[in-house]
Amino acid sequence: MLKNTYLEEKLIYKGPMSNVFKYYNKIKNESNAIKIFDKSHRKDFETEINTLKLFSENRKNINYFLEYFNIDDKYYIVYPYYEMTLQQFITHNKLKMKALKYIFYELIQPLKYIHNILDSYHGDIKSDNVLVSSDLSNIKLIDFGSVSKNNTCHSKWFGTKIFTAPEVLLLTDNITSKCDIWSFGCLIYELITCDLLLSAKNDDILVNKKHLHKGNSNSNINETIYNRIKKHNNDINVLNINIINIISLCIKINPSERPTIDELEEKILML
């Protein structure tokens, strides 16, 4: 089936659980992205497929699969192909507030479904897990292999450390959708600055996160975030107190102090 229908073009992404390749569909005359899992990650393959099926009536802002199959000991998910990730896009494009607000709003929509309807969290929100078209007419959340029900216990951390909430790294037993809110705050900062809010070696990442909250007051955190943004972006529309407040609320150390996804949407709409 694979060889008869698809022609491999290039490796797009090599990850710990799967690899993604660009293939040419000879029958439909179009490009597709195919995510390939080996047998040791069959459970991750099944999690992704089963989670995506729950979006059958709400697919607008997710990259929904076209088909899936297994051959021998490998498992394949075929997706529509998009030119770039959001991380690649911002490397070459400085976003104005109107575009930023649009991107934030579009990404909140699938998260509302995950948080409110599925009572779950995505678990790996980052710019590399968002696909976009060159004109931003398509914004698609991807990578649903880490989706879990609220309060699920984990034996190891998940996601991407520099975007991951402290409670996930500490493997607490009350991980909820508020871990996505932390990651979303890091994402907002990255899209504004083209830089990472938090960057550290693995052993120092928690220390780095707590250092950001030195003084443990909103004013100190806001000042830190403001000064960091100003180094990268002097746009007066971006350097406003509302967006700085949003970031600081999202990265509260205590998950219960972070906004819900609905509260976050309200704050984004007020920008």
Buried (B, 14 or more C-beta within 10 A) or exposed (E): EBEEBBEEEEEBBEEEBBBBBBBBBEEEEEBBBBBBBEEEBBEBBBBBBEBBEBBEEBEEBBBBBBEBEEEEEBBBBBBBBBEBBBBBBBEEEEBEBEEBBBBBBBBBBBBBBBBEEBEBBBBBBBBBBBBBEEEBEBBBBBBBBBBBEBEBEBEEBBBBBBBBBBBBBEEBEEBBBBBBBBBBBBBBBBBBBBEBBBEBEEEEBBEBBEEBBEEEEEEBBBBBBBEBBEEBBEBEEBBEEEBBBBBBBBBBBEBEEBBBBEEBBEBBEEB
